């Protein structure tokens, strides 16, 4: 019976690594020879001991999932071949002055399931709570997983509602809020910065802050909250709370519009969409797009 393995892609240390794994259909781990050897049973480094034992037990035909930080996964596939022996060291991260042997050179060649997960390497899958790994299963670079974990993870990966951008979380929401405060018309034709209050990060008496305060073409105040990932009921409650505070503090504005601008997947969970409708919160999807051209 095939086994099921998790191999972690450390994109925090080497940001481009997942794109390489995706393109080359492989996973890879480190511990370069000659300092670390596959058949040396004397090492006391726990991380290497666990990884080494796992590499020795892996076989072609075993299932494997590439995991990423923050409960995300990249792809699911099956092992085709193992190139993990000391003499097969072939580093994905090139050799350099600081890494004389390179890094992540023990390669596990795989065949990704083409119908499981996004086919764009810039998109990955955020596992829902029902499919997430437990604390013990996410520790370390390589772990064996119970085979019964396979189907919940596969089902989560096939559901587009769980597809999110690989882009890092750093300052994304801040950058989006800044952009909307300068270019509100990109959100909706006729939208402008609210002329009556501070537009960016309006601070309430309790020190909480709304991301952006705009005004639509009918003169209605529009409270905009930005979230990098897909919306949740908690996000909706947050922006509804801001709306209540604005209407109490500025009764002269009248009824305000409430917009939740979100990333993640364009398709929102039905229960979240229904909750937003009941709370009269407009859900607006954004996707980052960058164009390049020759300098003049």
C-alpha positions in Angstrom: 0.0 0.0 0.0 1.4 3.5 -0.9 2.3 5.9 1.9 1.5 9.6 2.1 4.2 12.2 2.7 4.4 15.9 3.4 7.5 17.8 2.2 7.7 21.5 3.2 8.8 24.2 0.8 10.7 26.8 2.7 9.8 29.8 0.6 10.6 32.1 3.5 14.3 31.3 3.1 14.3 30.8 -0.7 11.3 32.7 -2.2 11.5 31.2 -5.7 11.6 27.6 -4.7 8.0 26.7 -5.1 7.9 27.9 -8.7 10.9 25.6 -9.4 9.2 22.6 -7.7 6.0 23.3 -9.7 7.8 23.6 -13.1 10.3 20.7 -12.6 7.8 18.4 -10.9 9.9 17.8 -7.8 10.3 18.3 -4.1 13.7 18.7 -2.4 15.3 18.7 1.0 18.6 19.9 2.2 21.4 18.6 4.5 24.2 18.6 2.1 27.0 16.0 2.0 29.7 15.5 3.2 28.5 17.0 6.5 25.3 15.0 6.3 25.2 11.6 4.8 22.2 9.5 4.1 23.5 6.3 5.7 25.2 7.9 8.7 23.3 6.7 11.8 25.4 8.7 14.2 23.9 12.2 13.7 22.1 13.8 16.6 20.4 16.5 14.6 16.7 15.7 15.1 15.6 17.4 11.9 18.0 15.5 9.7 17.3 12.2 11.5 13.6 12.5 10.8 14.1 13.6 7.2 16.7 10.9 6.6 14.5 8.1 7.9 11.6 9.4 5.8 13.7 9.5 2.6 14.8 6.0 3.2 11.2 4.8 3.5 9.9 6.7 0.5 9.1 4.6 -2.6 7.9 5.4 -6.2 4.1 5.4 -6.2 3.9 7.0 -2.8 1.7 10.1 -2.5 3.2 13.4 -1.6 1.9 16.9 -0.9 4.1 20.0 -1.1 3.2 22.3 1.9 3.8 26.0 2.3 3.7 28.3 5.3 0.3 29.4 6.8 -1.7 26.2 6.2 -1.2 26.4 2.4 -0.3 23.6 0.0 1.0 23.8 -3.6 0.4 20.5 -5.3 -0.4 16.9 -4.7 1.2 14.1 -6.7 3.0 10.8 -6.7 6.6 10.0 -6.4 8.2 8.8 -9.6 11.9 8.5 -8.6 14.2 9.3 -5.7 17.4 11.1 -6.2 18.3 11.6 -2.6 21.6 9.8 -2.2 24.8 11.7 -1.2 26.3 11.2 -4.7 23.1 12.5 -6.3 23.2 15.9 -4.6 21.9 18.4 -7.1 21.1 21.7 -5.4 18.1 23.8 -6.4 19.6 26.8 -4.6 22.9 27.4 -6.4 26.3 27.2 -4.7 27.5 30.5 -3.3 30.0 32.0 -0.8 27.5 31.5 2.0 26.2 28.2 0.7 29.3 26.4 -0.7 27.3 23.2 -1.3 24.1 25.0 -2.4 20.8 24.0 -0.8 18.0 21.6 -1.2 19.8 19.1 -3.4 18.1 15.8 -2.4 15.4 15.7 -5.0 12.2 13.7 -5.0 10.9 13.5 -8.5 7.1 13.6 -8.7 4.2 13.7 -11.1 1.7 16.4 -10.0 -2.0 15.7 -10.3 -2.9 18.1 -13.1 -6.6 18.3 -12.1 -5.9 19.0 -8.4 -5.3 22.6 -7.5 -4.6 25.7 -9.6 -2.5 25.3 -12.7 -0.9 28.7 -12.2 2.2 28.6 -9.9 1.3 32.0 -8.5 -1.8 30.5 -7.0 -1.8 27.9 -4.1 -4.4 26.4 -1.8 -5.3 27.6 1.6 -6.6 24.5 3.4 -9.9 25.0 5.2 -10.1 24.0 8.9 -11.6 20.6 8.0 -8.5 19.6 6.0 -5.6 21.3 7.9 -2.8 19.3 9.4 -2.4 19.1 13.1 0.5 20.5 15.1 2.5 17.3 15.0 2.0 16.8 11.2 3.3 20.3 10.3 6.5 20.1 12.2 9.8 19.5 10.4 10.6 19.4 6.7 9.4 15.9 6.0 6.6 14.0 7.7 4.6 10.8 7.1 0.8 11.5 7.0 -2.0 9.0 7.6 -3.4 7.9 4.2 -6.9 9.0 5.2 -5.6 12.6 5.1 -5.3 12.3 1.3 -8.9 12.7 0.2 -9.8 15.7 2.4 -6.7 17.5 1.2 -7.5 16.6 -2.5 -11.1 17.8 -2.1 -9.9 21.0 -0.6 -7.4 21.5 -3.4 -10.0 21.0 -6.1 -12.4 23.6 -4.6 -11.6 27.0 -6.2 -12.9 28.8 -3.1 -9.6 27.8 -1.4 -7.3 29.1 -4.1 -5.3 32.1 -3.0 -2.3 34.1 -4.2 1.2 32.9 -3.4 2.2 36.5 -2.9 3.5 37.2 0.6 1.4 38.8 3.2 3.8 41.7 3.8 2.0 45.1 3.5 -0.5 43.8 0.9 -3.5 45.1 2.7 -1.8 48.4 3.5 -0.7 48.8 -0.1 -4.2 48.1 -1.4 -5.7 50.7 1.0 -3.1 53.2 -0.1 -4.0 52.5 -3.7 -7.7 52.9 -3.2 -7.3 56.2 -1.4 -5.4 57.6 -4.4 -7.4 55.8 -7.2 -10.9 55.4 -5.8 -12.4 55.4 -9.3 -10.7 52.1 -10.0 -13.0 50.6 -7.4 -16.2 52.1 -8.9 -16.8 54.8 -11.5 -17.5 58.1 -9.8 -16.0 57.1 -6.5 -13.9 59.8 -4.8 -12.1 60.2 -1.5 -14.5 61.4 1.1 -14.1 65.1 1.4 -15.4 65.3 5.0 -13.1 62.9 6.9 -9.6 61.6 6.9 -9.6 59.1 4.0 -6.8 56.7 5.0 -7.0 54.7 8.3 -9.7 56.9 9.9 -9.3 56.4 13.7 -12.4 56.0 15.9 -12.5 57.1 19.6 -11.7 53.5 20.7 -8.5 53.7 18.5 -9.8 51.2 15.9 -9.2 52.2 12.3 -11.2 51.9 9.1 -9.0 51.3 6.0 -10.5 53.8 3.5 -13.4 56.2 3.6 -14.7 57.1 0.2 -17.8 58.8 -1.3 -19.8 57.4 -4.3 -21.3 59.4 -7.2 -24.6 59.8 -5.2 -22.8 61.4 -2.3 -23.1 58.4 0.0 -20.2 57.6 2.3 -18.5 54.3 1.5 -16.5 52.5 4.2 -14.0 50.2 2.6 -12.1 47.4 4.4 -9.4 45.5 2.6 -8.5 41.9 3.2 -5.8 39.9 1.4 -7.6 36.6 1.7 -11.1 35.4 1.2 -13.8 37.1 3.4 -15.0 35.6 6.6 -18.0 36.4 8.8 -15.6 38.0 11.3 -14.4 40.3 8.5 -18.0 41.3 7.8 -18.7 41.9 11.4 -15.6 44.1 11.6 -16.7 46.4 8.7 -20.3 46.5 10.0 -18.9 47.7 13.3 -17.1 50.5 11.5 -20.3 51.5 9.7 -22.1 51.7 13.0 -19.4 53.9 14.4 -19.3 56.2 11.4 -23.1 56.6 11.4 -23.1 57.4 15.1 -20.2 59.8 14.9 -21.5 61.5 11.7 -25.3 61.3 11.6 -25.3 64.0 9.0 -23.9 61.5 6.5 -27.0 59.4 6.6 -26.8 55.7 5.7 -23.4 54.5 4.6 -22.3 51.9 2.1 -20.1 49.1 3.4 -17.6 47.4 1.0 -15.3 44.5 1.8 -12.5 44.3 -0.8 -11.0 40.8 -0.6 -8.4 38.6 -2.3 -8.3 34.8 -2.2 -10.8 33.3 -4.6 -13.4 35.2 -6.6 -15.9 32.5 -5.5 -17.0 33.1 -1.9 -18.4 30.5 0.4 -22.2 30.5 0.0 -22.8 31.0 3.7 -20.4 34.0 3.8 -22.0 35.5 0.8 -25.5 35.1 2.3 -24.3 36.6 5.6 -22.8 39.6 3.8 -26.1 40.1 2.0 -28.0 40.1 5.3 -25.6 42.6 6.7 -25.8 44.8 3.5 -22.1 44.5 3.0 -20.8 44.5 -0.6 -18.1 41.9 -1.4 -15.6 43.1 -4.0 -12.9 40.8 -5.4 -9.5 42.2 -6.3 -6.6 40.5 -8.0 -3.1 42.0 -8.3 -2.0 42.6 -11.9 1.3 44.0 -13.0 2.4 44.9 -16.5 6.0 45.3 -17.8 7.3 47.1 -20.9 10.7 48.3 -22.2 11.9 51.6 -20.7 12.0 54.6 -23.0 
